[in-house]
Amino acid sequence: MTYELKSKGVKCNAVSKRILIVEDEMIIAIGAMTDLEDEGYEVVLANDGRRGLEATMRQTFDLIITDYMMPRMNGLDMIDSLRRAGVLLPIVLATSISEAALPRLQRAGYDLYLPKPYRTRDICAAASRFSAGFIHSNVSRPLATKAGVFDYETC
């Protein structure tokens, strides 16, 4: 069974930022969606890389947060497809796989590595950091490689 849910009731008074969460574990996806909606973001969920790719081609997002290991298409393959298609929006890779264990050739495609399990403040800080009009560059490296690197006072 697959799912793609659109969030309801954004609380933010400013123009809402749209985030796509690509995650095959429903509990994690809904938890992250709830945390981000509480911060005023509009969230769309997709349950694997293929659906994430399709959603990105059909809709406009300000940020993608994706898992790595998923059925049908993993997160890094989705990121590679998006980058080859010219999509420059920021992408956060959230996974329990250490960054050192990820395929080396695919590391340049994402903008932030977020280790799982992450805390509410981690996911909200990542969303806040990228809501300021960040554009991906192939020469950029991930902004963080370990949990807790964010400066929460500025996010």
C-alpha positions in Angstrom: 0.0 0.0 0.0 1.3 3.5 -0.9 0.4 6.8 0.5 0.8 10.5 -0.3 -0.8 12.8 2.2 -1.1 16.6 2.1 -1.0 18.5 5.4 -4.0 20.4 6.7 -4.3 23.7 8.6 -1.0 25.6 8.4 -0.7 27.9 11.4 1.9 30.3 10.1 0.8 33.9 9.3 3.6 34.4 6.7 3.7 32.7 3.3 4.0 29.0 4.0 7.0 27.1 2.9 6.3 23.7 1.3 8.3 20.7 2.3 8.2 17.3 0.7 9.0 14.4 3.1 10.0 11.2 1.3 9.9 8.4 3.9 8.7 4.8 3.8 8.1 4.5 7.5 4.7 6.0 8.2 5.3 6.7 11.9 8.5 8.7 11.1 6.8 10.5 8.2 3.7 11.6 10.2 5.9 12.6 13.2 8.1 14.8 11.1 5.0 16.2 9.3 3.4 17.1 12.6 6.5 18.7 13.9 6.9 20.8 10.8 3.3 21.8 10.6 3.5 23.0 14.2 6.2 25.3 13.0 4.0 26.7 10.2 5.2 24.6 7.2 2.9 22.9 4.6 4.0 19.3 4.2 3.4 16.7 1.5 4.4 13.0 2.1 5.6 10.4 -0.4 6.5 6.9 0.6 9.4 6.1 -1.7 11.9 7.8 -4.0 9.8 7.2 -7.2 6.7 8.9 -5.6 9.0 11.7 -4.3 10.4 12.2 -7.8 6.9 12.3 -9.3 5.6 14.7 -6.6 8.6 17.0 -7.3 7.9 17.1 -11.0 4.2 17.8 -10.4 4.3 20.3 -7.5 6.5 23.1 -6.2 8.5 22.7 -3.0 10.9 24.8 -1.0 12.7 21.8 0.5 12.9 18.0 0.3 13.7 15.8 3.3 14.3 12.2 2.2 15.2 8.9 3.7 17.9 6.8 2.0 16.7 3.2 2.2 13.2 2.8 0.7 11.5 0.5 -1.7 11.2 1.1 -5.5 13.8 3.9 -5.5 16.1 4.9 -2.7 16.7 8.5 -1.6 20.1 8.9 -3.3 18.9 7.6 -6.6 15.9 10.1 -6.3 18.3 12.9 -5.5 20.5 12.0 -8.5 17.5 12.0 -10.8 16.3 15.4 -9.5 19.8 16.9 -9.9 20.1 15.6 -13.5 16.7 17.1 -14.2 18.1 20.5 -13.0 16.2 20.7 -9.7 18.3 22.9 -7.4 16.1 23.1 -4.4 17.7 22.1 -1.1 17.6 18.4 -0.1 18.2 17.0 3.4 19.2 13.3 3.5 17.9 11.8 6.8 19.1 8.2 7.4 20.4 5.8 10.1 23.2 4.9 7.7 26.4 6.7 8.6 27.5 9.3 6.1 30.8 7.6 5.6 28.9 4.4 4.5 26.9 6.1 1.8 28.0 5.7 -1.8 30.8 8.3 -2.3 29.7 9.3 -5.8 26.2 10.3 -4.6 27.2 12.4 -1.6 27.4 15.7 -3.5 23.6 15.7 -4.4 22.2 16.5 -1.0 22.8 19.6 1.0 22.5 18.4 4.6 23.0 15.0 6.2 20.7 14.4 9.2 21.3 11.2 11.1 18.3 9.2 12.4 16.9 9.1 14.8 16.5 12.8 14.8 14.8 15.0 17.3 12.1 17.5 16.7 14.5 20.4 17.0 16.8 18.8 14.4 14.2 18.5 11.7 12.8 22.0 12.4 16.3 23.6 12.4 17.0 22.0 9.0 13.8 23.3 7.6 14.4 26.8 9.1 18.0 26.9 7.7 16.8 26.2 4.1 13.7 28.4 4.2 15.8 31.5 3.3 16.1 30.9 -0.4 19.0 28.5 -0.5 19.9 27.0 -3.9 22.0 23.9 -4.3 25.4 24.1 -5.9 27.3 21.0 -7.1 30.4 22.4 -5.3 28.7 22.7 -2.0 29.2 20.1 0.7 26.6 19.1 3.3 26.3 21.7 6.0 26.4 19.2 8.9 27.6 15.7 9.3 26.6 14.9 12.9 23.5 15.6 15.0 23.8 18.7 17.1 25.9 20.7 14.6 23.1 23.2 14.0 23.2 26.6 15.8 19.7 26.5 17.2 19.9 30.1 18.3 20.0 31.3 14.7 17.4 28.9 13.3 
